Amino acid sequence: MSRFLRIFPNLLTGLALFAGLASPSALRGLPGEGSRRDAYVLVLGKDTFSTNLNFDSFAHMRESRSGDFLWFRRNGASYLIEDPATLREAQELFAPLRALEPKQKDLSRRQEALDREQDALDSQIDRLTEETGESGGDWDDEFAVPDEMETAPPSDEDRAEIDRQLEELRNQQEALRPRQHEIESKNRELDSEERALDAREDKLERAAESRLWSLMDAAIRSGVAKPAGGY
């Protein structure tokens, strides 16, 4: 999970994202109302960036304000920035992160497509395994019939046809193995690509957040950051 919470494109999406990433116990561990830990919420259009603020406080703040703003708590004091020039500067700090989004979406699309192919291939292999009786049992068990339905045993010709069909199914099964290995190899490649993207994203997040704190400190000194209520 990244060092700060990024929610987009709206509050409902943010709720779903946050619920999927954090358990109730994790939420209780986050600083919230009454905390003295440095924190911020940056709202820029449909994107929201936040760190060190519990979700109840974030939701209350987001619902009580409209438009872009930067609220932050620094050294125990809370501030609000609504100055358009400062907010544009803050927005530019996260531009490198937004530039990663097309690559992340493309990677997600390829992973989902590969997962679908893997599921389809697994289903084929499972079906063929079941049809050849290789999931357990022997030839006689596989083709045995209940006592009440017993008829004459299969002829040599019938057994030969059954053997031919089984061999055909096994050949189909084996023909799928190379593609299965290809998919497994491709999955490893995508996992490696995902790890590299995550590492790059984390580096960009750290850099953006560090510069954002510098921007907020400068705004306090210049008076652009106005005293605000705490969360």
C-alpha positions as CSV (number, residue, x, y, z in Angstrom):
1,M,0.0,0.0,0.0
2,S,1.4,3.4,-0.9
3,R,2.6,5.9,1.8
4,F,-0.4,8.1,1.2
5,L,-4.0,7.4,0.1
6,R,-4.9,8.4,-3.4
7,I,-8.6,8.5,-4.2
8,F,-10.1,9.0,-7.6
9,P,-12.2,9.9,-9.5
10,N,-14.8,10.7,-6.8
11,L,-15.8,10.0,-3.2
12,L,-17.8,6.9,-4.0
13,T,-14.8,5.4,-5.9
14,G,-12.6,6.4,-3.0
15,L,-14.9,4.6,-0.5
16,A,-14.7,1.4,-2.5
17,L,-10.9,1.7,-2.9
18,F,-10.2,2.4,0.7
19,A,-12.6,-0.3,1.9
20,G,-10.7,-2.8,-0.3
21,L,-7.3,-1.7,1.0
22,A,-7.7,-1.2,4.7
23,S,-9.3,-3.4,7.4
24,P,-11.3,-1.9,10.3
25,S,-8.3,-2.5,12.6
26,A,-6.0,-0.7,10.2
27,L,-8.4,2.2,10.1
28,R,-8.4,2.4,13.9
29,G,-4.7,2.7,13.8
30,L,-4.7,5.8,11.5
31,P,-4.4,9.2,13.1
32,G,-7.7,11.0,13.0
33,E,-9.6,13.8,14.8
34,G,-7.6,15.0,17.7
35,S,-4.3,13.7,16.4
36,R,-1.3,15.9,16.4
37,R,0.5,14.1,13.6
38,D,1.2,16.0,10.4
39,A,-1.4,15.3,7.7
40,Y,-2.9,16.7,4.6
41,V,-5.8,16.4,2.1
42,L,-5.3,17.8,-1.4
43,V,-8.4,17.9,-3.6
44,L,-7.8,18.7,-7.3
45,G,-10.8,18.2,-9.5
46,K,-11.7,14.5,-9.4
47,D,-8.4,13.5,-7.8
48,T,-7.7,13.5,-4.1
49,F,-4.5,12.8,-2.3
50,S,-4.4,12.3,1.5
51,T,-2.0,11.1,4.2
52,N,-2.2,10.5,7.9
53,L,-6.0,11.2,8.1
54,N,-8.6,8.5,8.9
55,F,-11.3,8.0,6.4
56,D,-14.2,9.4,8.6
57,S,-12.3,12.7,8.9
58,F,-11.5,12.7,5.2
59,A,-15.1,12.0,4.2
60,H,-16.4,14.8,6.5
61,M,-13.9,17.3,5.1
62,R,-14.6,16.3,1.5
63,E,-18.4,16.6,1.9
64,S,-18.2,20.0,3.7
65,R,-16.2,21.7,1.0
66,S,-16.5,22.2,-2.8
67,G,-13.9,23.1,-5.3
68,D,-10.1,22.5,-5.0
69,F,-8.4,23.0,-1.7
70,L,-5.4,21.9,0.4
71,W,-6.0,21.3,4.0
72,F,-3.1,20.3,6.2
73,R,-2.0,19.9,9.8
74,R,1.6,20.9,10.5
75,N,3.3,20.8,14.0
76,G,-0.2,20.5,15.6
77,A,-1.7,23.5,13.8
78,S,-4.2,23.2,10.9
79,Y,-4.3,25.3,7.8
80,L,-6.3,25.7,4.6
81,I,-5.0,26.8,1.1
82,E,-7.5,27.8,-1.6
83,D,-5.1,30.1,-3.5
84,P,-5.4,29.0,-7.2
85,A,-1.7,29.6,-8.0
86,T,-0.5,27.5,-5.0
87,L,-3.0,24.8,-5.8
88,R,-1.7,24.7,-9.5
89,E,1.8,24.4,-8.1
90,A,0.7,21.5,-5.9
91,Q,-1.0,19.9,-8.9
92,E,2.2,20.0,-10.9
93,L,4.0,18.1,-8.2
94,F,1.8,15.1,-8.9
95,A,2.1,15.3,-12.7
96,P,4.7,12.5,-12.9
97,L,2.4,10.2,-11.0
98,R,-0.5,11.0,-13.3
99,A,1.8,10.2,-16.3
100,L,2.2,6.7,-14.9
101,E,-1.6,6.0,-15.1
102,P,-1.7,4.9,-18.8
103,K,1.0,2.4,-18.2
104,Q,-0.7,1.1,-15.1
105,K,-4.1,0.8,-16.9
106,D,-2.4,-1.0,-19.8
107,L,-0.7,-3.4,-17.4
108,S,-4.0,-4.1,-15.6
109,R,-5.7,-4.7,-19.0
110,R,-3.0,-7.2,-20.0
111,Q,-3.1,-9.0,-16.7
112,E,-6.9,-9.3,-16.8
113,A,-6.8,-10.7,-20.4
114,L,-4.1,-13.2,-19.4
115,D,-6.1,-14.3,-16.4
116,R,-9.2,-14.9,-18.6
117,E,-7.1,-17.0,-21.0
118,Q,-5.6,-18.9,-18.0
119,D,-9.0,-19.7,-16.7
120,A,-10.3,-20.9,-20.0
121,L,-7.2,-23.0,-20.5
122,D,-7.5,-24.5,-17.0
123,S,-11.1,-25.4,-17.7
124,Q,-10.2,-27.1,-20.9
125,I,-7.4,-29.1,-19.2
126,D,-9.7,-30.0,-16.3
127,R,-12.4,-31.2,-18.7
128,L,-10.0,-33.3,-20.7
129,T,-8.5,-34.8,-17.5
130,E,-12.0,-35.7,-16.4
131,E,-12.9,-37.2,-19.7
132,T,-9.8,-39.3,-19.9
133,G,-10.3,-40.6,-16.4
134,E,-6.9,-39.5,-15.3
135,S,-8.3,-37.8,-12.3
136,G,-8.3,-41.1,-10.5
137,G,-9.5,-44.7,-10.8
138,D,-8.6,-47.2,-13.6
139,W,-10.1,-48.1,-17.0
140,D,-12.5,-50.6,-15.6
141,D,-13.8,-48.2,-12.9
142,E,-14.1,-45.4,-15.3
143,F,-16.4,-47.3,-17.7
144,A,-18.2,-49.5,-15.2
145,V,-22.0,-49.5,-15.2
146,P,-24.3,-50.1,-12.3
147,D,-25.3,-53.7,-11.7
148,E,-28.9,-53.1,-12.7
149,M,-27.7,-51.7,-16.1
150,E,-25.2,-54.5,-16.8
151,T,-25.2,-55.8,-20.3
152,A,-22.7,-57.8,-22.2
153,P,-19.1,-56.7,-21.7
154,P,-17.7,-54.4,-24.5
155,S,-16.3,-56.2,-27.5
156,D,-12.7,-55.9,-28.5
157,E,-13.8,-53.4,-31.2
158,D,-15.6,-51.3,-28.6
159,R,-12.6,-51.3,-26.3
160,A,-10.4,-50.3,-29.3
161,E,-12.7,-47.4,-30.1
162,I,-12.7,-46.3,-26.5
163,D,-8.9,-46.5,-26.4
164,R,-8.7,-44.4,-29.6
165,Q,-11.0,-41.7,-28.2
166,L,-8.9,-41.6,-25.0
167,E,-5.7,-41.3,-26.9
168,E,-7.3,-38.4,-28.9
169,L,-8.3,-36.6,-25.7
170,R,-4.8,-37.1,-24.3
171,N,-3.3,-35.6,-27.4
172,Q,-5.6,-32.6,-27.1
173,Q,-4.5,-32.3,-23.5
174,E,-0.8,-32.4,-24.3
175,A,-1.3,-29.9,-27.1
176,L,-2.5,-27.4,-24.5
177,R,0.6,-27.7,-22.4
178,P,2.9,-25.4,-24.4
179,R,0.4,-22.6,-24.2
180,Q,0.0,-23.2,-20.5
181,H,3.8,-22.8,-20.0
182,E,3.7,-19.6,-22.2
183,I,1.0,-18.1,-20.0
184,E,2.9,-19.0,-16.8
185,S,6.0,-17.3,-18.3
186,K,4.0,-14.2,-19.4
187,N,2.5,-14.0,-15.9
188,R,6.0,-13.9,-14.4
189,E,6.9,-11.1,-16.8
190,L,3.9,-9.1,-15.9
191,D,4.5,-9.6,-12.2
192,S,8.0,-8.2,-12.7
193,E,6.7,-5.3,-14.7
194,E,4.1,-4.6,-12.0
195,R,6.8,-4.6,-9.3
196,A,8.9,-2.2,-11.3
197,L,6.0,0.2,-11.8
198,D,5.1,0.0,-8.1
199,A,8.7,0.9,-7.2
200,R,8.7,3.8,-9.6
201,E,5.3,5.0,-8.3
202,D,6.5,4.8,-4.7
203,K,9.6,6.9,-5.6
204,L,7.5,9.5,-7.4
205,E,5.1,9.6,-4.5
206,R,7.9,10.2,-2.0
207,A,9.4,13.0,-4.1
208,A,6.0,14.7,-4.7
209,E,5.1,14.5,-1.0
210,S,8.4,15.9,0.1
211,R,8.1,18.9,-2.3
212,L,4.4,19.4,-1.2
213,W,5.5,19.7,2.5
214,S,8.0,22.3,1.4
215,L,5.3,24.1,-0.5
216,M,3.0,24.1,2.5
217,D,5.8,25.4,4.8
218,A,6.4,28.2,2.4
219,A,2.6,29.0,2.3
220,I,2.6,29.2,6.1
221,R,5.5,31.7,6.1
222,S,3.9,33.8,3.3
223,G,0.4,33.8,4.9
224,V,-1.2,32.0,1.9
225,A,-2.0,29.2,4.2
226,K,-4.9,30.3,6.5
227,P,-5.6,28.9,10.0
228,A,-8.3,26.3,9.7
229,G,-10.3,23.9,11.9
230,G,-8.7,20.6,12.8
231,Y,-9.7,17.0,12.0
